[in-house]
Amino acid sequence: MRAFFLRRIALGLLFLLGGANMGFAQTTLRLASAQNSIGSLPIVLAQREGLFAAENLKIELIDFKGGGPAVQALASGSVEACICAADHAVRLRSRGQGGLVLVALTEFHGYGLVALANSPATDLKSLKGKRVGITSAGSLTDNTLRYFLEEAGMNPDRDLEITGVGTGGPMRAAIETGAVIAGMLTTPDVQAAMGEPGKFKLVQDYRALQYPALGLLVVEKWSKANEANARALARAVVKAEGMVRTNRAAVDAALVEMYPALAPNLRAVLAEEAPKLLATDGRMAPAGYALMLRMLKVTDPAMVAVPYEQIWAPALLPQP
């Protein structure tokens, strides 16, 4: 008799658990990833530490070769969000497509223009007549290079050849083989390159610029139609941004997942730098956004400058 009742209790528990799972089915959200940089650390942390799952979200990361194609997927509705430079949100909104920075991921730029140590490239003017690598047309690397070339009195379309190469390994290979005289590398690729004494050098370093280099972007139409999911996504990522500063063990484990081939000492450098580079609460700094608008106006004079208040939705972020 006792065994009978134990079986009945077990069956009841299974029924309740099954019902609970059915009632809280996870929502799948597809995230386009423009690059595998330190700015993606909060996304990886949120995935590893179950923060997305706690919000009943299942995240599918889809890799793209640069911000241009990634944001095209966002605009077409092929993905729900994009880990991309915030300037893409401005471009989308200026075209009437309602780009929105749901969560700011980084507060600083993150890229450097790298060349071989024995290269004649010493500054932007020395690049005249040469081929220079960016990740993709219309990306943050493209905008940044064009802005500083014009600041140096050069014409980006006449004075040199700007070519899309991709990120990480392909960019480094292009630099090493001479396919480009210099190329844009981001964290941790900059650190990895500069960690090889006598092999590479920085032609220009943009990493100290306060600039919303990477954010979690959505389109406003989706965020309004899926407000609960947008809030849940933002909550998970902002919680992960907090973990960057409070849970070194989780950060170390996430960096091993992101960069398994990177030397442990370089991963340690990234773990130390991450809290300095990443946003703290998902919010963009107004000064960084102002610099971004100046860059965009130089590279795209016809672009409509979107006011700071319109490019993000504070109501979708968890309140401090």
C-alpha positions as CSV (number, residue, x, y, z in Angstrom):
1,M,0.0,0.0,0.0
2,R,2.8,2.4,0.9
3,A,4.5,1.7,-2.4
4,F,1.3,2.4,-4.2
5,F,1.0,5.8,-2.6
6,L,4.6,6.6,-3.3
7,R,4.0,5.8,-6.9
8,R,1.0,8.1,-6.9
9,I,3.0,10.9,-5.4
10,A,5.8,10.5,-7.9
11,L,3.3,10.5,-10.8
12,G,1.7,13.7,-9.4
13,L,5.1,15.4,-9.2
14,L,5.9,14.5,-12.7
15,F,2.6,15.8,-13.9
16,L,3.1,19.1,-12.0
17,L,6.7,19.5,-13.4
18,G,5.6,18.7,-16.9
19,G,2.8,21.2,-16.6
20,A,5.1,23.9,-15.3
21,N,7.5,23.4,-18.2
22,M,4.6,23.6,-20.7
23,G,3.3,26.7,-19.0
24,F,6.7,28.5,-19.2
25,A,8.0,27.5,-22.6
26,Q,11.1,29.3,-23.6
27,T,11.0,32.0,-26.3
28,T,13.7,31.7,-28.9
29,L,15.5,34.9,-29.8
30,R,18.1,35.0,-32.6
31,L,21.0,37.4,-32.1
32,A,23.3,38.4,-35.0
33,S,26.9,38.7,-33.9
34,A,29.1,41.2,-35.9
35,Q,32.3,40.0,-34.3
36,N,33.8,38.0,-31.4
37,S,35.1,40.8,-29.3
38,I,35.2,41.6,-25.6
39,G,32.0,43.5,-26.0
40,S,30.2,40.2,-26.4
41,L,31.3,39.1,-22.9
42,P,28.0,40.0,-21.2
43,I,26.1,38.0,-23.8
44,V,28.3,34.9,-23.2
45,L,28.1,35.4,-19.4
46,A,24.3,35.6,-19.5
47,Q,24.2,32.4,-21.6
48,R,26.6,30.5,-19.4
49,E,25.2,31.6,-16.0
50,G,21.6,30.8,-17.0
51,L,20.5,34.5,-16.9
52,F,18.6,34.1,-20.3
53,A,17.1,30.8,-19.1
54,A,15.9,32.5,-15.9
55,E,14.0,34.9,-18.1
56,N,12.5,32.0,-20.2
57,L,14.6,32.9,-23.2
58,K,16.6,30.7,-25.5
59,I,19.3,32.6,-27.3
60,E,20.7,31.5,-30.7
61,L,23.9,33.3,-31.7
62,I,24.5,33.7,-35.4
63,D,27.9,34.9,-36.6
64,F,28.3,37.4,-39.4
65,K,31.4,38.9,-41.0
66,G,31.1,42.4,-39.7
67,G,28.4,44.9,-38.7
68,G,27.1,45.6,-42.2
69,P,25.7,42.1,-43.0
70,A,24.6,41.6,-39.3
71,V,22.5,44.7,-39.3
72,Q,21.0,43.8,-42.7
73,A,19.7,40.6,-41.0
74,L,18.2,42.7,-38.2
75,A,16.6,45.1,-40.6
76,S,15.1,42.3,-42.6
77,G,13.7,40.6,-39.5
78,S,15.9,37.5,-39.9
79,V,17.1,38.1,-36.4
80,E,15.5,39.8,-33.4
81,A,18.6,41.6,-32.1
82,C,22.1,42.4,-33.3
83,I,25.4,42.7,-31.3
84,C,26.6,45.6,-33.5
85,A,28.0,49.1,-33.3
86,A,25.4,51.6,-32.1
87,D,25.9,53.7,-35.2
88,H,23.8,51.1,-37.1
89,A,20.9,52.0,-34.9
90,V,21.3,55.6,-36.0
91,R,21.4,54.7,-39.7
92,L,18.3,52.5,-39.4
93,R,16.4,55.2,-37.6
94,S,17.4,57.9,-40.1
95,R,16.1,55.6,-42.8
96,G,12.7,55.2,-41.0
97,Q,13.5,51.6,-39.8
98,G,13.4,52.5,-36.1
99,G,16.8,51.3,-34.9
100,L,17.2,51.2,-31.1
101,V,20.0,50.5,-28.7
102,L,18.3,48.1,-26.3
103,V,21.5,47.7,-24.2
104,A,24.8,49.4,-24.4
105,L,27.6,46.8,-24.2
106,T,30.8,48.8,-24.4
107,E,31.6,52.4,-23.4
108,F,34.9,52.6,-25.3
109,H,35.8,52.1,-29.0
110,G,37.8,48.9,-28.9
111,Y,39.7,49.0,-32.3
112,G,43.2,49.7,-33.3
113,L,44.7,50.1,-36.8
114,V,47.5,47.5,-36.9
115,A,50.4,46.9,-39.3
116,L,53.5,44.7,-39.5
117,A,56.3,46.1,-37.4
118,N,58.5,46.6,-40.5
119,S,55.7,48.2,-42.6
120,P,56.2,51.7,-44.0
121,A,52.8,52.5,-42.4
122,T,53.5,55.0,-39.6
123,D,50.4,57.2,-39.7
124,L,47.3,57.8,-41.8
125,K,49.1,59.9,-44.4
126,S,51.6,57.0,-45.0
127,L,48.7,54.8,-46.2
128,K,48.2,56.9,-49.3
129,G,47.9,54.7,-52.4
130,K,47.7,51.5,-50.3
131,R,45.0,49.0,-49.4
132,V,43.7,49.1,-45.9
133,G,41.5,46.5,-44.3
134,I,38.2,47.0,-42.5
135,T,35.7,44.4,-41.4
136,S,32.9,45.3,-43.9
137,A,31.5,48.3,-45.7
138,G,29.3,50.4,-43.5
139,S,30.7,48.9,-40.3
140,L,32.2,50.7,-37.3
141,T,35.7,50.1,-38.7
142,D,34.7,51.7,-42.0
143,N,33.2,54.7,-40.3
144,T,36.1,55.2,-37.9
145,L,38.8,54.9,-40.6
146,R,37.0,57.3,-43.0
147,Y,36.4,59.9,-40.2
148,F,40.0,60.0,-39.1
149,L,41.3,60.0,-42.8
150,E,39.2,63.1,-43.4
151,E,40.4,64.6,-40.2
152,A,43.9,64.1,-41.6
153,G,43.0,65.9,-44.8
154,M,42.7,62.8,-46.9
155,N,39.9,61.5,-49.2
156,P,39.0,58.0,-48.2
157,D,37.7,57.2,-51.7
158,R,40.6,58.6,-53.8
159,D,43.7,58.5,-51.6
160,L,43.7,54.8,-50.7
161,E,41.7,51.6,-51.2
162,I,39.5,50.5,-48.3
163,T,38.6,46.8,-48.5
164,G,36.4,44.5,-46.4
165,V,38.3,41.6,-45.0
166,G,36.3,40.3,-42.0
167,T,37.2,40.0,-38.4
168,G,39.9,38.3,-36.2
169,G,41.8,35.6,-38.1
170,P,41.1,36.7,-41.6
171,M,42.1,40.3,-40.8
172,R,45.3,39.2,-39.1
173,A,46.1,36.9,-42.1
174,A,45.5,39.8,-44.5
175,I,48.0,42.0,-42.6
176,E,50.6,39.2,-42.3
177,T,50.5,38.3,-46.0
178,G,50.6,41.9,-47.2
179,A,47.1,41.7,-48.7
180,V,46.6,45.0,-46.8
181,I,49.2,47.4,-45.5
182,A,47.2,47.8,-42.2
183,G,44.0,46.5,-40.8
184,M,41.5,47.1,-38.0
185,L,41.7,44.7,-35.1
186,T,39.6,44.7,-32.0
187,T,40.0,43.4,-28.5
188,P,41.4,40.8,-27.9
189,D,43.0,40.6,-31.4
190,V,44.9,43.8,-30.7
191,Q,46.3,42.5,-27.5
192,A,47.3,39.2,-29.1
193,A,49.1,40.9,-32.0
194,M,50.9,43.4,-29.7
195,G,51.8,40.5,-27.4
196,E,54.2,39.3,-30.1
197,P,57.3,41.5,-29.7
198,G,58.7,42.9,-32.9
199,K,56.0,41.5,-35.2
200,F,53.2,44.2,-35.2
201,K,52.7,47.8,-34.4
202,L,49.8,50.2,-33.9
203,V,49.4,52.8,-36.6
204,Q,46.5,54.4,-34.7
205,D,44.9,53.3,-31.5
206,Y,41.2,54.1,-31.0
207,R,40.6,52.2,-27.8
208,A,40.7,55.2,-25.5
209,L,37.9,56.9,-27.3
210,Q,34.6,57.1,-25.4
211,Y,32.3,55.6,-28.0
212,P,29.4,53.2,-27.9
213,A,31.3,50.7,-30.0
214,L,29.0,47.8,-29.4
215,G,25.4,47.5,-28.3
216,L,22.5,45.1,-28.4
217,L,20.4,46.6,-31.1
218,V,16.8,46.0,-32.0
219,V,14.2,47.7,-34.2
220,E,11.5,49.7,-32.4
221,K,8.7,47.9,-34.1
222,W,9.8,44.5,-32.7
223,S,10.4,46.0,-29.2
224,K,6.9,47.4,-29.1
225,A,5.3,44.2,-30.3
226,N,7.4,42.1,-28.0
227,E,7.9,44.4,-25.0
228,A,8.0,41.6,-22.4
229,N,10.7,39.7,-24.3
230,A,12.7,43.0,-24.9
231,R,12.6,43.7,-21.2
232,A,13.6,40.2,-20.3
233,L,16.5,40.3,-22.8
234,A,17.7,43.6,-21.4
235,R,17.4,42.4,-17.8
236,A,19.6,39.4,-18.4
237,V,22.3,41.3,-20.2
238,V,22.4,44.1,-17.7
239,K,22.7,41.5,-14.9
240,A,25.6,40.0,-16.8
241,E,27.3,43.4,-17.1
242,G,27.1,43.6,-13.3
243,M,28.8,40.1,-13.1
244,V,31.7,41.4,-15.1
245,R,32.7,43.5,-12.1
246,T,31.7,41.1,-9.3
247,N,32.4,37.5,-10.4
248,R,35.9,37.1,-11.7
249,A,35.6,33.3,-11.8
250,A,32.6,33.5,-14.1
251,V,34.4,36.0,-16.3
252,D,37.5,33.8,-16.6
253,A,35.3,30.8,-17.6
254,A,33.4,32.9,-20.2
255,L,36.7,34.1,-21.7
256,V,38.0,30.5,-22.0
257,E,34.8,29.7,-23.9
258,M,35.2,32.8,-26.1
259,Y,38.9,32.5,-26.8
260,P,40.1,28.9,-26.2
261,A,43.2,29.4,-28.3
262,L,44.3,32.6,-26.6
263,A,47.2,32.4,-24.2
264,P,46.1,32.3,-20.5
265,N,48.1,35.5,-19.8
266,L,46.2,37.4,-22.5
267,R,42.9,36.1,-21.2
268,A,44.0,37.5,-17.8
269,V,44.6,40.8,-19.4
270,L,41.1,40.8,-20.9
271,A,39.6,39.9,-17.6
272,E,41.3,43.0,-16.1
273,E,40.4,45.3,-18.9
274,A,36.7,44.2,-19.3
275,P,35.3,46.2,-16.4
276,K,37.0,49.4,-17.8
277,L,35.8,48.9,-21.4
278,L,32.2,47.6,-20.9
279,A,29.1,49.6,-20.0
280,T,28.0,49.3,-16.4
281,D,24.2,49.4,-16.6
282,G,23.2,49.1,-20.2
283,R,23.1,52.9,-20.7
284,M,25.1,54.9,-23.3
285,A,27.2,57.8,-22.2
286,P,26.0,61.1,-23.9
287,A,29.5,62.2,-24.7
288,G,30.3,58.9,-26.6
289,Y,27.1,59.2,-28.5
290,A,27.9,62.8,-29.5
291,L,31.3,61.7,-30.9
292,M,29.5,58.9,-32.8
293,L,27.2,61.4,-34.5
294,R,30.1,63.6,-35.5
295,M,31.8,60.6,-37.1
296,L,28.7,59.6,-38.9
297,K,28.0,63.1,-40.3
298,V,31.5,63.1,-41.8
299,T,31.1,59.7,-43.5
300,D,27.4,60.2,-44.3
301,P,26.5,63.9,-44.6
302,A,22.9,63.1,-45.6
303,M,22.3,61.1,-42.4
304,V,19.7,62.5,-40.1
305,A,21.2,63.1,-36.6
306,V,19.0,61.2,-34.2
307,P,18.7,62.9,-30.7
308,Y,20.2,60.9,-27.9
309,E,16.8,60.5,-26.2
310,Q,15.4,58.8,-29.3
311,I,18.1,56.2,-29.9
312,W,17.5,54.1,-26.8
313,A,14.5,53.3,-24.6
314,P,15.3,53.7,-20.8
315,A,11.9,52.3,-19.9
316,L,13.0,48.9,-21.3
317,L,16.1,48.7,-19.1
318,P,16.0,47.6,-15.4
319,Q,15.9,50.7,-13.2
320,P,19.1,51.3,-11.1
